């Protein structure tokens, strides 16, 4: 790609969510979402591979449909209230359509179908952008209009996302698809608590970004994209492989790792609000995700099992030292003891 074009695209990628987050006007927020979408499409398609082109088209069609629905709901709300202020979304039908549009942009079930296929067709670093940075703007808008959102609808969508995220990842062998279903399940936890506590939504989102970024950087460093190559990744860097297993357990939410902290607080908040059934269902559904995290950890820490299929071992490249990775690994596994400090700051 031309360096000048690449610079413009990267600047647009950064600028889009920043415009959305800082705006108080619906049209400006919509423009920020569009800039972000138009910047991501060429980054997905720049591989010049049929899978990458297919992924970019799927991403474009889904995001364009969500943008159209969001714009229609904005105009409908402005017609009713006489203003474009984000915090004044009082029209019930408009709020429902906004919820549908923003959850489609996030990849929340049942609007999740584009996410696994798009991530599978792109690179690991692009997967990192789509699972972290791209989620920032739609989630911020949902948090800004949380007072007018339907709690029952969000609870239904979040439980469905946990089910789809856990169930969909069970039979996957591609690590990027597994991370996509992991993203869907984590988004379910974020949206579940959205109308009850935006602080907990933020805490869950920050934790999710830390864990997912660490995991995908490890996958990139170990040069592994599927289960069969994960089986021999321990030969490249045994210590990094062990830390990846720890990070996977943190993603699953096992105590006393970092990933346990937001789930614990969310279940506590749900119980305080007399939603014991939803809290219990969420805890049970998280076991589905736990299974495929343990499956990856198991395959990546054992030797290649006996089989009848010939398998050529990957060439062992010299690993480049990443000075930021140790800090990220520590953050993704050891932040639970300082949880009270987080809660005081927030």
N, C-alpha and C positions, 0 to 999 in steps of 0.2 A: 504494500500500500504506500502511496505517496506520503512522505513525512509531513507535508503541510496539511493534507487531508486528515491524516492520523491525529495531528495536533488539534484540529478543529473538532473532530469527533470526540476526542477525549475531554476537551473543554466543555463541549455540549453535554457529555455524560455527567460531568460534575455539576454543571450549571443548572440542568433540568430539575433535579430534586431540590437543589438549594432555592430555586425560584418558588417551587411548590411549598416548601416548608416555611419560607419567610413571607408568603403572600397572605393577605386577608380577604382577597377578592377571588371569587370562584373562577372567573375567566383566566386570571393570571395563574392560578393553581393548575387549571386545565392545560394551559400553554406549557407549563413546566413539565407536566406528565408527557406531553407530545414531544417535546425536545428530547426527553430521556428515551422515549421509544424510538425516535428516528436516529438517535446516536447508537443505540444497541444493535439495530438491524444490520448495518454494514460490518460491525465487529463480529457478529455471528457468521455472516456470509463470506468473510474475507478468506476463508480456507480454500474456496473454489472446489468444493467437494459436493457431490449430490446430497449427502446427508446434511451438510451445513446449509445448503440452499433450502432444502426441505424444512429444516429447523427455523430458519429465518422467516420463511413464508408462514409457517404455523404461528410463530410469535407475532408477526405483523397482523394477521387476520384476527387473532384473538384480542390483541391489544386495541386494534382499530374498532372492533365491535364494542369493547368495554368503553373506549373513549366516546363513541357515538351515544351509548346509553347514558354515560355520565353527563355529556353535554345536554342531552334531552332533559335529564332530571334537573340540571342547573337552571335551564330556561323555564321549566315547569314550576320550580320553586320560586324563581324571580317573578314569574307571572302572579303567583299567589301572595308573596310577601312584599313585592315592589322593590327588592334590593338584592345585591349579589354578595352580601356579607356571608362568609363561610359559617359563622356561628349562628346565623339566623335560619337554619334549615328546619322549619317548623311543619312543612307540609308532609303528611304521613306517606303518601304515595311517592313523593320525590325522595324521601329518606330511604324508602325500601329500594328504589331504583339505584340510588347512590351506593347503597350497601352491596347490591348485586354487581354493579360496575367495578367498584373498588376491590371486592373479593375476587372478581375475574382477573383483575390486574395482578393481584397478589398470588393467585394460583390456589385459592382455597376451594375445597370440595363444595359443591359438585362442578365447579368451573376449573378443575385442576388438570384436565386432559392434555393441555399444551405443555405443561412444565416438564414431565419426564422425557417426552419426545424431543423437546427443544434442547434440554441439557445433554441428552445422549448424542445429539448431532453437532455439538460444539466442543471447544477445548476445555481443559480443566480450569484455566484462569477465567474464561468467559462464564463457566459454571459458577465460579466464585462471585463474579459480579452479579449474575442473575439471582443468586440465592441470598445475597446480602444487600448490596447497594440499591438494586432495583426495587426491593421491598420497602425502602425507606419512605418514599413519597406517598404511596397509597395508604400505608399504615398511619402516617402522620395525619392525613386527611380524615381517616376513620376516628383517630383520637380527638381531632378538633370538633367533630360533629357527634361525639359519643353521647351527648345529652339527648339527642333526638333519635337515636338508634333504637330499634326493637330488640330488647334483651332476649326474648324467647327465640327470635330468628337467629341471632348471633350464637346462642347456645346450641341450637340445632345444627348450624353450619360448622361450629367448632367440633362438636361430637362426631359429625359425619367426616370431618377432615382427619380427626384422630383415627377413626376406623379405616378410612381409605389409605391414609399414610402408613398405618401399621400393616394392613392387609395387603396393600399393593407391593410393599417391599419384601414380602416373605419369599417369593419365588424368583427374585431378581439375581442375576449374576454380574451385571454391569454396575460398577461402583457409582458412576454418575447418576444412574437411575435410582439407585438406593438413596443417594443424597437428596434427590428430588422428592422422593416419598418421605424422607426424614424432614425436609423443609415443610411439606404439607402438614405433617403431624404437629410440628412445632408451631406453625401458624395457627393451628387449632387451639393450642394452649394460650396463645397471645390474644386471640379474638374472644375466647371464653370469658376472660376477666376484664375485657375492654370497658364495659359499661359500669363495672363495679369499682375498678381501681386502675386508673391510667398509669400510676407509678409502677404497679406490678407488670403491666404490659410493657413499659419501657425497660424494666429490669430483665424481663424474659427475652425481649428483643436484643438487648446488649449481650446477654449471656449466649443467646443463639448465634449472634454474629461472631463472637469470640470462638465458640466451639466449632462452628462450620468453617470459618477461615482457617483455623489450625488444622482441621481434618483435611481440607482440600489442598493446603500447602504441603502436608505430609504425603498425600497421594501423588502430587506433582513431583516431589523430590524423590520418591521411591519409583517413579515412572510405572505405576500400576493403574490399570483401568478396569480390570475385571478380576473375578475370584481366582481364576487359574494363575494369573501373574502375582496375585497377592500371596499365593502359597509359597513362592520362592523369594518374596521381598525381604525376609529376615536375613538372607545371605548378603544383601547390600549394606544394610545398616541395622544390626540387631537392637541397638539402643533405641533408635527411632521407631522401629517396629514395636517395641515394648511400650513406648510412649503413645503410639497410635492406638494400641489396645486400651490404654488408660483413657484416652480421649473418647473412644467409642463408648466406654462405660459411662463417661460423663454425659455424653449425648443421650444415653438411655435414661439418665436421671438417677443413677445409683448413688446412695450415700457412701462416704461423706464428700463426694466430688462436687465440682461447681454446678453441674447440670441438675443436681438434686435440689439446690437452693430455690429457684423460681417455682418449680413444681410443688414443693412443700408449702411455700407461701400462698400459691394459688388455691391449693386444696384447703388450706386453713381459712382463706378468705371466703371460699364457697361455703364451707361449714358454718362460718359466722353468719352468713346470709341465709341460713336454713335451706341450703341446696345440697343436702347430704347425698341424695340419689345421683345427682350430676357429678359430684366429687368422686363418689365410688365408681361410677361408670368410667370417668376419665382415668382413674388409677388402674382399672382393669384393662382399658384400651391401650394404655402405655406399655403393657406387657407384650403386645404384638410387635411394637417397635423394638423392645428389648431383645426379642428373639433374633431379628436380623442383625442387630449390632453385635450380639454374642456370636452369631454365625460368621460375620466378617472377622472378628477377633480370633475365633477358633481357626479359621482357614489361614489367617496371616501369621499365626504363631506356631503352626505345625509344619513338618516337612511334607513334601508332595506325597499324597497317598498312593498306594498301588493301584494302577489302572491299566487297561489294555490299549489305551490310546497313546501314541507316541507324542511326546511333548518336548519341544526344544527350549532349554533354559535361556532366559534373557541374558544379554551381555551385561556384565557388571561395570557400569560407568562409574567414574570417580565422582562421589557426591560433592557438590559445591556447598561450602559452609554458609548457612543462613543465620546471621547474628540475632535476628529478631525471633527466630523460632523457639529457642529455650524459654524466653519470656512468655510467649503465647501458650506454650505447653503448660507452664506453671499457672497461668491465668485460667486455662481451661480445666484445671483439675484441683486447684487448691484455694479457691476463693470463698468456700463456704464458711470457714471460721471467722471471716471478717464481715459476715452478713449484717450484724447489727450496725456496723459503721455505714454500710450502704443505705440501710433504712433510715439512719439519722440524716444522711446527706440528702436523700430524696424527700 
